[in-house]
């Protein structure tokens, strides 16, 4: 009997201090538990979703549902950028690490900074000899735009040209690839026209025009680096060069000569 009384007393105390949850309270508890848990997604330390990529909510009927966190736009873009071939360059090709030792380098960096803060949808074109920092500055711009929440696709021209060659007789796959290049928020083409094979120059220029014209019509920002300055590109195809200059405007840069002479078109 004594044992039974003790047991009943324990049960009563349990009920007193640990009241059963209502259905609504339980749903809220589970939601808080999920939202406060920590995930292991890479690239960004997000304080909102705690690196899970999703946030749990409760609707008016106390049903739970998930929404994708805003950090996922950045994560997906960075993942694509890493897989694209740039790899770890996104970590050391930053605006802070861009060397400014000469006036032309300062102008390049200043122009890049102005472009990053520009909201007009302009393009960015930098042409010049190998080693003048074209890929560095374009990668730094790309990462800065990704950090603004923009979606960016990176393409190396030589690889893209060969891919389009392999698809050109398959209308469906070729059209899908062209649409992909047209629709992405920002397209970054590195080493534009680098492969230039004189025996296939017409084919290459046709591909280049289709891509540039598609972006031009869609009015989507495009970042381009090339060993051709804009005047050299114009001598190859004035329709391509004309569209680039029109869209790039003050963000058209040419770096040339042994002293890296700088011209801003």
Backbone as CSV, one residue per row, in Angstrom:
resi,resn,N_x,N_y,N_z,CA_x,CA_y,CA_z,C_x,C_y,C_z
1,UNK,0.835,-1.213,0.000,0.000,0.000,0.000,0.865,1.257,0.000
2,UNK,1.864,1.178,0.849,2.793,2.312,0.931,3.475,2.585,-0.406
3,UNK,3.851,1.508,-1.072,4.511,1.626,-2.383,3.564,2.234,-3.410
4,UNK,2.318,1.836,-3.335,1.308,2.351,-4.265,1.107,3.852,-4.068
5,UNK,1.075,4.286,-2.810,0.920,5.715,-2.506,2.099,6.515,-3.067
6,UNK,3.293,5.955,-2.883,4.490,6.642,-3.412,4.420,6.767,-4.933
7,UNK,3.996,5.689,-5.551,3.915,5.679,-7.016,2.894,6.705,-7.516
8,UNK,1.717,6.755,-6.826,0.688,7.721,-7.209,1.175,9.154,-6.999
9,UNK,1.955,9.338,-5.969,2.516,10.659,-5.677,3.488,11.086,-6.779
10,UNK,4.304,10.163,-7.239,5.250,10.456,-8.326,4.511,10.815,-9.617
11,UNK,3.445,10.075,-9.884,2.649,10.343,-11.087,2.030,11.736,-11.018
12,UNK,1.524,12.076,-9.834,0.896,13.382,-9.645,1.908,14.511,-9.836
13,UNK,3.094,14.315,-9.290,4.153,15.320,-9.457,4.562,15.453,-10.922
14,UNK,4.628,14.323,-11.603,4.984,14.338,-13.029,3.952,15.148,-13.820
15,UNK,2.673,14.896,-13.519,1.606,15.612,-14.220,1.655,17.112,-13.911
16,UNK,2.035,17.412,-12.660,2.066,18.806,-12.233,3.146,19.585,-12.962
17,UNK,4.319,18.981,-13.087,5.451,19.701,-13.665,5.663,19.424,-15.156
18,UNK,5.106,18.346,-15.648,5.265,18.004,-17.063,3.889,17.812,-17.686
19,UNK,3.249,18.930,-17.954,1.911,18.886,-18.529,1.978,18.372,-19.957
20,UNK,1.042,17.538,-20.362,1.050,17.032,-21.749,0.833,18.179,-22.735
21,UNK,1.486,18.084,-23.891,1.379,19.120,-24.924,0.104,18.952,-25.713
22,UNK,-0.443,20.074,-26.117,-1.536,20.030,-27.085,-0.940,19.737,-28.450
23,UNK,-1.792,19.413,-29.405,-1.304,19.146,-30.764,-0.578,20.359,-31.334
24,UNK,-1.132,21.549,-31.094,-0.520,22.777,-31.607,0.852,23.025,-30.982
25,UNK,0.928,22.784,-29.662,2.205,22.973,-28.964,3.258,21.986,-29.462
26,UNK,2.806,20.759,-29.717,3.745,19.738,-30.196,4.290,20.102,-31.580
27,UNK,3.419,20.590,-32.464,3.846,20.996,-33.808,4.850,22.140,-33.722
28,UNK,4.564,23.106,-32.849,5.486,24.233,-32.678,6.820,23.758,-32.110
29,UNK,6.748,22.825,-31.160,7.970,22.273,-30.569,8.831,21.597,-31.640
30,UNK,8.206,20.778,-32.480,8.925,20.078,-33.535,9.516,21.066,-34.552
31,UNK,8.754,22.110,-34.843,9.224,23.124,-35.794,10.433,23.865,-35.233
32,UNK,10.334,24.261,-33.961,11.472,24.941,-33.323,12.686,24.032,-33.263
33,UNK,12.428,22.753,-32.989,13.520,21.778,-32.913,14.243,21.691,-34.256
34,UNK,13.467,21.648,-35.347,14.068,21.564,-36.680,14.834,22.843,-37.003
35,UNK,14.203,23.991,-36.798,14.826,25.264,-37.181,16.064,25.594,-36.366
36,UNK,16.154,25.057,-35.155,17.331,25.308,-34.316,18.438,24.278,-34.513
37,UNK,18.142,23.212,-35.266,19.172,22.208,-35.531,20.164,22.746,-36.562
38,UNK,21.365,22.194,-36.553,22.454,22.681,-37.407,22.731,21.686,-38.520
39,UNK,22.801,22.199,-39.770,23.108,21.353,-40.921,24.581,21.397,-41.277
40,UNK,24.929,20.783,-42.398,26.346,20.714,-42.789,26.578,21.145,-44.234
41,UNK,25.687,21.988,-44.779,25.887,22.479,-46.142,27.131,23.367,-46.219
42,UNK,27.760,23.380,-47.402,29.044,24.053,-47.559,28.901,25.473,-48.119
43,UNK,30.055,26.154,-48.180,30.276,27.429,-48.868,29.866,28.667,-48.075
44,UNK,28.718,28.641,-47.387,28.222,29.829,-46.700,27.811,29.443,-45.288
45,UNK,28.098,30.322,-44.322,27.623,30.092,-42.958,26.358,30.926,-42.773
46,UNK,25.210,30.286,-42.905,23.930,30.988,-42.871,23.317,30.921,-41.475
47,UNK,23.047,32.103,-40.906,22.468,32.174,-39.566,20.962,31.922,-39.595
48,UNK,20.356,32.006,-40.766,18.901,31.854,-40.869,18.497,30.376,-40.802
49,UNK,19.072,29.564,-41.712,18.710,28.138,-41.737,19.705,27.259,-40.999
50,UNK,20.794,27.887,-40.502,21.854,27.147,-39.804,22.437,26.037,-40.685
51,UNK,22.603,26.401,-41.953,23.268,25.535,-42.934,22.522,24.233,-43.237
52,UNK,21.192,24.285,-43.144,20.377,23.147,-43.568,19.822,23.369,-44.970
53,UNK,19.637,24.616,-45.344,19.105,24.940,-46.665,17.596,25.137,-46.688
54,UNK,16.926,24.769,-45.612,15.461,24.887,-45.554,15.015,25.419,-44.193
55,UNK,13.846,26.043,-44.199,13.231,26.566,-42.976,11.839,25.957,-42.855
56,UNK,11.488,25.507,-41.653,10.173,24.892,-41.447,9.164,25.933,-40.942
57,UNK,7.941,25.862,-41.465,6.868,26.778,-41.091,5.628,25.982,-40.699
58,UNK,4.658,26.695,-40.102,3.383,26.096,-39.714,2.266,26.880,-40.398
59,UNK,1.359,26.172,-41.071,0.256,26.884,-41.721,-0.916,27.054,-40.750
60,UNK,-2.011,27.637,-41.244,-3.155,27.950,-40.375,-3.837,26.700,-39.814
61,UNK,-3.601,25.555,-40.442,-4.176,24.290,-39.957,-3.179,23.485,-39.123
62,UNK,-2.092,24.147,-38.751,-1.016,23.542,-37.971,-0.370,22.350,-38.680
63,UNK,-0.276,22.474,-40.005,0.514,21.534,-40.795,1.875,22.182,-41.055
64,UNK,2.921,21.391,-41.050,4.261,21.943,-41.281,4.639,21.836,-42.757
65,UNK,5.458,22.774,-43.204,5.983,22.736,-44.569,7.345,23.423,-44.593
66,UNK,8.149,23.087,-45.580,9.501,23.632,-45.704,9.575,24.618,-46.856
67,UNK,10.376,25.667,-46.668,10.705,26.577,-47.775,12.220,26.656,-47.889
68,UNK,12.692,26.828,-49.110,14.130,26.909,-49.335,14.665,28.234,-48.811
69,UNK,15.748,28.186,-48.082,16.371,29.397,-47.540,16.990,30.211,-48.671
70,UNK,17.042,31.529,-48.478,17.606,32.414,-49.507,19.083,32.132,-49.764
71,UNK,19.760,31.494,-48.809,21.184,31.193,-49.001,21.407,30.146,-50.080
72,UNK,20.376,29.391,-50.441,20.542,28.317,-51.417,20.856,28.843,-52.810
73,UNK,20.397,30.049,-53.125,20.725,30.656,-54.421,22.237,30.818,-54.519
74,UNK,22.842,31.331,-53.454,24.297,31.524,-53.440,25.024,30.180,-53.449
75,UNK,24.541,29.246,-52.618,25.205,27.941,-52.540,25.217,27.236,-53.901
76,UNK,24.075,27.253,-54.580,23.978,26.576,-55.876,24.877,27.246,-56.911
77,UNK,24.920,28.565,-56.888,25.766,29.283,-57.845,27.238,29.009,-57.587
78,UNK,27.630,29.024,-56.309,29.030,28.740,-55.979,29.386,27.309,-56.345
79,UNK,28.457,26.381,-56.108,28.703,24.984,-56.472,28.897,24.851,-57.974
80,UNK,28.048,25.547,-58.751,28.193,25.501,-60.212,29.509,26.133,-60.633
81,UNK,29.871,27.240,-59.987,31.120,27.917,-60.318,32.316,27.015,-60.046
82,UNK,32.268,26.300,-58.911,33.358,25.377,-58.575,33.434,24.231,-59.577
83,UNK,32.285,23.691,-59.965,32.262,22.561,-60.885,32.607,22.975,-62.309
84,UNK,32.540,24.258,-62.586,32.715,24.739,-63.951,34.155,24.679,-64.433
85,UNK,35.097,24.585,-63.518,36.495,24.580,-63.929,37.317,25.638,-63.221
86,UNK,36.663,26.601,-62.593,37.408,27.622,-61.863,37.991,27.071,-60.570
87,UNK,37.310,26.082,-60.000,37.821,25.436,-58.794,38.115,26.414,-57.686
88,UNK,39.301,26.290,-57.118,39.666,27.106,-55.965,40.022,28.545,-56.327
89,UNK,39.984,28.888,-57.620,40.294,30.271,-57.989,39.286,31.247,-57.390
90,UNK,38.080,30.766,-57.089,37.095,31.677,-56.506,37.510,32.116,-55.108
91,UNK,38.453,31.374,-54.505,38.906,31.748,-53.170,40.034,32.763,-53.220
92,UNK,40.917,32.681,-54.230,42.018,33.644,-54.270,41.888,34.711,-55.348
93,UNK,40.943,34.534,-56.282,40.700,35.586,-57.279,39.609,36.515,-56.756
94,UNK,39.992,37.366,-55.826,39.062,38.314,-55.231,39.481,39.733,-55.575
95,UNK,38.612,40.677,-55.320,38.966,42.073,-55.555,40.074,42.519,-54.606
96,UNK,40.055,42.006,-53.377,41.093,42.372,-52.407,42.459,41.866,-52.834
97,UNK,42.487,40.711,-53.486,43.781,40.137,-53.879,44.235,40.584,-55.266
98,UNK,43.407,41.381,-55.965,43.804,41.881,-57.288,44.907,42.931,-57.100
99,UNK,46.073,42.684,-57.683,47.233,43.554,-57.506,47.043,44.890,-58.209
100,UNK,47.260,45.968,-57.464,47.197,47.315,-58.044,48.562,47.972,-57.835
101,UNK,49.401,47.892,-58.883,50.730,48.495,-58.830,50.884,49.626,-59.839
102,UNK,49.972,49.656,-60.818,50.061,50.650,-61.885,48.706,51.316,-62.089
103,UNK,48.698,52.486,-62.717,47.435,53.201,-62.941,46.403,52.378,-63.713
104,UNK,46.852,51.598,-64.722,45.893,50.832,-65.515,45.210,49.755,-64.674
105,UNK,45.951,49.180,-63.696,45.354,48.178,-62.820,44.312,48.808,-61.889
106,UNK,44.604,50.033,-61.447,43.639,50.738,-60.608,42.356,51.024,-61.387
107,UNK,42.520,51.402,-62.657,41.344,51.682,-63.475,40.520,50.416,-63.710
108,UNK,41.200,49.297,-63.934,40.488,48.022,-64.113,39.683,47.692,-62.860
109,UNK,40.339,47.803,-61.695,39.662,47.482,-60.432,38.516,48.450,-60.157
110,UNK,38.746,49.726,-60.385,37.693,50.724,-60.157,36.490,50.469,-61.058
111,UNK,36.774,50.093,-62.318,35.690,49.800,-63.261,34.908,48.570,-62.812
112,UNK,35.637,47.553,-62.312,34.982,46.337,-61.806,34.086,46.662,-60.615
113,UNK,34.569,47.472,-59.697,33.780,47.865,-58.525,32.528,48.631,-58.938
114,UNK,32.687,49.493,-59.922,31.539,50.252,-60.408,30.519,49.316,-61.057
115,UNK,31.026,48.319,-61.794,30.130,47.365,-62.453,29.338,46.557,-61.430
116,UNK,29.996,46.123,-60.373,29.338,45.321,-59.345,28.167,46.075,-58.711
117,UNK,28.328,47.378,-58.558,27.266,48.174,-57.934,26.258,48.705,-58.950
118,UNK,26.504,48.474,-60.239,25.608,48.965,-61.286,24.339,48.105,-61.346
119,UNK,23.214,48.733,-61.536,21.936,48.006,-61.575,21.231,48.136,-62.922
120,UNK,21.963,48.600,-63.926,21.334,48.848,-65.232,21.257,47.600,-66.105
121,UNK,21.909,46.512,-65.683,21.923,45.294,-66.502,22.981,45.314,-67.585
122,UNK,23.986,46.162,-67.431,25.057,46.268,-68.432,25.895,44.995,-68.503
123,UNK,26.649,44.886,-69.592,27.619,43.809,-69.744,28.986,44.314,-69.291
124,UNK,29.930,43.368,-69.125,31.311,43.715,-68.786,32.223,42.983,-69.764
125,UNK,33.073,43.734,-70.463,33.994,43.113,-71.425,35.405,43.604,-71.147
126,UNK,36.339,42.660,-70.990,37.743,43.021,-70.861,38.557,42.201,-71.858
127,UNK,39.281,42.897,-72.711,40.118,42.246,-73.714,41.566,42.641,-73.534
128,UNK,42.479,41.708,-73.786,43.893,42.021,-73.652,44.737,40.774,-73.615
129,UNK,46.043,40.994,-73.644,46.978,39.884,-73.734,46.937,39.014,-72.483
130,UNK,47.398,37.788,-72.652,47.436,36.832,-71.551,48.301,37.366,-70.421
131,UNK,47.832,37.178,-69.186,48.622,37.571,-68.028,48.284,38.937,-67.459
132,UNK,47.291,39.608,-68.028,46.964,40.947,-67.513,45.862,40.911,-66.454
133,UNK,45.451,39.728,-66.043,44.508,39.619,-64.934,43.048,39.608,-65.325
134,UNK,42.761,39.232,-66.579,41.360,39.247,-67.054,40.495,38.252,-66.287
135,UNK,40.980,37.009,-66.202,40.203,35.985,-65.502,40.062,36.326,-64.027
136,UNK,41.123,36.857,-63.431,41.077,37.234,-62.018,39.965,38.253,-61.770
137,UNK,39.947,39.322,-62.547,38.977,40.389,-62.296,37.557,39.932,-62.622
138,UNK,37.385,39.118,-63.669,36.049,38.625,-64.024,35.534,37.629,-62.991
139,UNK,36.439,36.803,-62.452,36.045,35.866,-61.400,35.650,36.625,-60.141
140,UNK,36.416,37.666,-59.805,36.094,38.479,-58.622,34.724,39.137,-58.774
141,UNK,34.440,39.641,-59.964,33.119,40.231,-60.236,32.038,39.173,-60.070
142,UNK,32.283,37.989,-60.639,31.295,36.898,-60.591,30.952,36.520,-59.156
143,UNK,31.978,36.361,-58.326,31.757,35.974,-56.932,30.997,37.076,-56.185
144,UNK,31.341,38.330,-56.463,30.640,39.448,-55.815,29.164,39.450,-56.190
145,UNK,28.855,39.166,-57.447,27.462,39.137,-57.892,26.720,37.941,-57.295
146,UNK,27.408,36.814,-57.189,26.818,35.638,-56.546,26.458,35.970,-55.100
147,UNK,27.338,36.693,-54.427,27.089,37.072,-53.040,25.945,38.071,-52.900
148,UNK,25.546,38.670,-54.012,24.371,39.531,-54.019,23.092,38.718,-54.229
149,UNK,23.273,37.404,-54.450,22.122,36.531,-54.659,21.817,36.271,-56.116
150,UNK,22.736,36.662,-57.015,22.506,36.448,-58.441,22.883,35.021,-58.835
151,UNK,22.269,34.531,-59.902,22.591,33.209,-60.441,23.513,33.376,-61.643
152,UNK,24.641,32.686,-61.631,25.660,32.875,-62.669,26.101,31.531,-63.237
153,UNK,26.335,31.508,-64.543,26.872,30.316,-65.207,28.205,30.675,-65.846
154,UNK,29.218,29.842,-65.613,30.560,30.082,-66.155,30.841,29.118,-67.301
155,UNK,31.361,29.659,-68.391,31.723,28.842,-69.551,33.094,29.260,-70.068
156,UNK,33.964,28.274,-70.301,35.219,28.526,-71.015,34.905,28.412,-72.505
157,UNK,35.239,29.425,-73.279,34.802,29.456,-74.675,35.225,28.221,-75.455
158,UNK,36.460,27.791,-75.285,36.948,26.644,-76.065,36.094,25.408,-75.798
159,UNK,35.795,25.154,-74.521,34.954,23.998,-74.171,33.543,24.157,-74.717
160,UNK,33.023,25.385,-74.608,31.673,25.650,-75.089,31.592,25.474,-76.603
161,UNK,32.599,25.944,-77.315,32.632,25.810,-78.771,32.602,24.339,-79.184
162,UNK,33.441,23.527,-78.533,33.480,22.097,-78.873,32.160,21.412,-78.517
163,UNK,31.537,21.841,-77.430,30.249,21.261,-77.048,29.180,21.603,-78.088
164,UNK,29.162,22.842,-78.529,28.177,23.257,-79.535,28.425,22.549,-80.870
165,UNK,29.698,22.325,-81.197,30.033,21.561,-82.406,29.416,20.166,-82.351
166,UNK,29.519,19.540,-81.178,29.021,18.171,-81.051,27.486,18.115,-81.060
167,UNK,26.834,19.248,-80.773,25.375,19.279,-80.703,24.705,19.877,-81.939
168,UNK,25.495,20.448,-82.835,24.913,21.276,-83.897,23.968,20.526,-84.843
169,UNK,24.105,19.207,-84.936,23.224,18.457,-85.831,22.063,17.777,-85.080
170,UNK,21.973,18.089,-83.793,20.846,17.616,-82.987,20.064,18.857,-82.567
171,UNK,19.043,19.185,-83.326,18.319,20.437,-83.116,17.776,20.589,-81.707
172,UNK,17.276,19.500,-81.145,16.685,19.581,-79.807,17.732,19.891,-78.743
173,UNK,18.840,19.141,-78.747,19.884,19.351,-77.744,20.593,20.687,-77.947
174,UNK,20.806,21.055,-79.208,21.448,22.343,-79.494,20.553,23.490,-79.008
175,UNK,19.260,23.394,-79.289,18.316,24.425,-78.865,18.229,24.525,-77.356
176,UNK,18.286,23.381,-76.676,18.237,23.363,-75.209,19.464,24.070,-74.642
177,UNK,20.644,23.779,-75.208,21.880,24.408,-74.717,21.848,25.912,-74.951
178,UNK,21.407,26.321,-76.119,21.331,27.750,-76.431,20.349,28.453,-75.486
179,UNK,19.233,27.800,-75.214,18.245,28.388,-74.299,18.806,28.502,-72.888
180,UNK,19.578,27.503,-72.478,20.223,27.533,-71.166,21.154,28.744,-71.067
181,UNK,21.921,28.984,-72.128,22.848,30.116,-72.153,22.099,31.449,-72.217
182,UNK,20.954,31.433,-72.838,20.164,32.657,-72.977,19.445,33.013,-71.676
183,UNK,18.941,32.005,-70.967,18.046,32.256,-69.843,18.735,32.515,-68.514
184,UNK,19.979,32.027,-68.342,20.637,32.200,-67.047,20.784,33.686,-66.739
185,UNK,20.640,34.030,-65.465,20.662,35.427,-65.042,21.923,36.138,-65.532
186,UNK,23.095,35.577,-65.204,24.374,36.161,-65.650,25.205,35.061,-66.285
187,UNK,25.739,35.331,-67.461,26.632,34.387,-68.147,28.037,34.970,-68.167
188,UNK,29.012,34.171,-67.727,30.419,34.591,-67.764,31.145,33.689,-68.764
189,UNK,31.624,34.283,-69.853,32.383,33.552,-70.876,33.852,33.947,-70.747
190,UNK,34.676,32.970,-70.448,36.116,33.206,-70.267,36.867,32.843,-71.548
191,UNK,37.856,33.664,-71.895,38.692,33.441,-73.090,37.844,33.350,-74.359
192,UNK,36.965,34.304,-74.530,36.067,34.361,-75.695,36.866,34.352,-76.995
193,UNK,36.495,33.454,-77.909,37.125,33.268,-79.220,38.565,32.767,-79.127
194,UNK,38.944,32.208,-77.989,40.313,31.732,-77.779,40.693,30.613,-78.731
195,UNK,39.749,29.721,-79.047,40.102,28.545,-79.847,40.301,28.870,-81.317
196,UNK,39.764,29.987,-81.746,39.764,30.456,-83.133,40.610,29.627,-84.105
197,UNK,39.959,28.667,-84.712,40.565,27.807,-85.729,40.178,28.374,-87.089
198,UNK,41.169,28.861,-87.826,40.877,29.539,-89.097,40.105,28.644,-90.063
199,UNK,40.292,27.329,-89.933,39.573,26.424,-90.835,38.098,26.308,-90.454
200,UNK,37.778,26.726,-89.214,36.393,26.644,-88.746,35.875,27.999,-88.287
201,UNK,36.492,29.052,-88.794,36.178,30.388,-88.286,34.710,30.763,-88.484
202,UNK,34.144,30.387,-89.617,32.739,30.738,-89.863,31.802,30.045,-88.873
203,UNK,32.095,28.758,-88.608,31.287,28.013,-87.636,31.403,28.641,-86.253
204,UNK,32.630,28.979,-85.874,32.851,29.549,-84.542,32.173,30.911,-84.408
205,UNK,32.285,31.731,-85.440,31.645,33.042,-85.409,30.120,32.918,-85.390
206,UNK,29.590,31.912,-86.068,28.141,31.686,-86.050,27.660,31.327,-84.642
207,UNK,28.409,30.430,-83.970,28.068,30.072,-82.592,28.152,31.300,-81.691
208,UNK,29.251,32.057,-81.852,29.451,33.246,-81.015,28.314,34.242,-81.206
209,UNK,27.916,34.458,-82.474,26.836,35.414,-82.738,25.522,34.934,-82.121
210,UNK,25.236,33.632,-82.239,23.977,33.112,-81.682,23.895,33.345,-80.179
211,UNK,25.006,33.109,-79.485,25.019,33.282,-78.031,24.917,34.752,-77.655
212,UNK,25.768,35.572,-78.283,25.770,37.012,-77.975,24.422,37.631,-78.336
213,UNK,23.873,37.246,-79.463,22.591,37.813,-79.892,21.449,37.362,-78.980
214,UNK,21.500,36.099,-78.533,20.471,35.591,-77.628,20.494,36.359,-76.309
215,UNK,21.698,36.612,-75.772,21.825,37.387,-74.538,21.398,38.840,-74.764
216,UNK,21.735,39.346,-75.922,21.395,40.727,-76.293,19.873,40.904,-76.330
217,UNK,19.186,39.979,-76.989,17.729,40.050,-77.106,17.067,39.847,-75.737
218,UNK,17.608,38.904,-74.958,17.047,38.621,-73.632,17.371,39.718,-72.626
219,UNK,18.310,40.603,-72.990,18.735,41.707,-72.124,19.236,41.189,-70.781
220,UNK,20.131,40.170,-70.861,20.695,39.568,-69.660,22.165,39.954,-69.515
221,UNK,22.605,40.339,-68.318,24.005,40.720,-68.103,24.970,39.604,-68.492
222,UNK,26.062,39.998,-69.129,27.046,39.029,-69.617,28.447,39.553,-69.317
223,UNK,29.294,38.691,-68.790,30.680,39.042,-68.473,31.575,38.280,-69.445
224,UNK,32.475,38.991,-70.106,33.306,38.362,-71.141,34.756,38.781,-70.960
225,UNK,35.658,37.791,-70.970,37.092,38.077,-71.060,37.599,37.496,-72.371
226,UNK,38.568,38.166,-72.962,39.089,37.707,-74.262,40.490,38.243,-74.488
227,UNK,41.282,37.519,-75.284,42.584,38.043,-75.681,42.438,39.059,-76.808
228,UNK,41.236,39.163,-77.367,40.964,40.165,-78.394,40.437,41.431,-77.736
229,UNK,41.087,42.585,-78.020,40.456,43.820,-77.575,39.281,44.098,-78.507
230,UNK,38.500,45.078,-78.212,37.248,45.263,-78.936,37.462,45.611,-80.403
231,UNK,38.570,46.311,-80.714,38.837,46.643,-82.116,39.226,45.393,-82.906
232,UNK,39.988,44.495,-82.279,40.349,43.236,-82.930,39.108,42.360,-83.122
233,UNK,38.244,42.354,-82.127,37.004,41.591,-82.235,36.126,42.159,-83.348
234,UNK,36.131,43.456,-83.483,35.351,44.112,-84.536,35.836,43.719,-85.921
235,UNK,37.149,43.505,-86.056,37.695,43.098,-87.353,37.287,41.669,-87.710
236,UNK,36.959,40.867,-86.686,36.480,39.507,-86.929,35.000,39.520,-87.311
237,UNK,34.209,40.262,-86.550,32.766,40.313,-86.799,32.197,41.566,-86.136
238,UNK,31.809,42.535,-86.943,31.333,43.787,-86.357,29.951,43.661,-85.715
239,UNK,29.171,42.654,-86.118,27.858,42.463,-85.492,28.019,41.992,-84.047
240,UNK,28.976,41.083,-83.810,29.253,40.608,-82.454,29.830,41.739,-81.616
241,UNK,30.863,42.396,-82.155,31.521,43.481,-81.427,30.543,44.618,-81.137
242,UNK,29.708,44.951,-82.113,28.755,46.045,-81.946,27.776,45.792,-80.815
243,UNK,27.282,44.567,-80.719,26.339,44.233,-79.645,27.018,44.279,-78.279
244,UNK,28.256,43.795,-78.236,28.998,43.807,-76.968,29.252,45.245,-76.516
245,UNK,29.712,46.092,-77.429,29.991,47.491,-77.081,28.721,48.211,-76.649
246,UNK,27.633,47.962,-77.350,26.366,48.612,-76.998,25.922,48.245,-75.589
247,UNK,26.072,46.962,-75.248,25.624,46.502,-73.939,26.635,46.813,-72.827
248,UNK,27.917,46.820,-73.167,28.947,47.050,-72.149,29.144,48.535,-71.862
249,UNK,29.068,49.340,-72.896,29.231,50.778,-72.702,30.529,51.121,-71.996
250,UNK,30.418,51.819,-70.869,31.621,52.252,-70.140,32.340,51.097,-69.457
251,UNK,31.766,49.902,-69.506,32.406,48.729,-68.912,33.114,47.885,-69.970
252,UNK,33.526,48.516,-71.061,34.328,47.858,-72.101,35.778,48.261,-71.907
253,UNK,36.639,47.294,-71.595,38.037,47.577,-71.265,38.966,46.880,-72.250
254,UNK,40.018,47.592,-72.657,41.071,46.987,-73.472,42.405,47.228,-72.789
255,UNK,43.157,46.165,-72.580,44.494,46.258,-71.996,45.469,45.712,-73.023
256,UNK,46.419,46.536,-73.474,47.316,46.079,-74.544,48.709,46.668,-74.384
257,UNK,49.647,46.086,-75.102,51.004,46.605,-75.123,51.859,46.063,-73.997
258,UNK,53.185,46.167,-74.162,54.134,45.676,-73.170,53.975,46.355,-71.836
259,UNK,53.541,47.600,-71.836,53.341,48.337,-70.590,51.903,48.213,-70.109
260,UNK,51.138,47.316,-70.731,49.737,47.129,-70.373,48.971,48.455,-70.449
261,UNK,49.069,49.105,-71.615,48.317,50.342,-71.802,46.835,50.070,-71.626
262,UNK,46.166,51.003,-70.977,44.747,50.800,-70.633,43.877,51.753,-71.433
263,UNK,42.818,51.205,-72.045,41.857,52.038,-72.738,40.466,51.636,-72.278
264,UNK,39.685,52.621,-71.928,38.300,52.370,-71.520,37.416,52.932,-72.599
265,UNK,36.673,52.053,-73.277,35.835,52.492,-74.407,34.566,53.108,-73.869
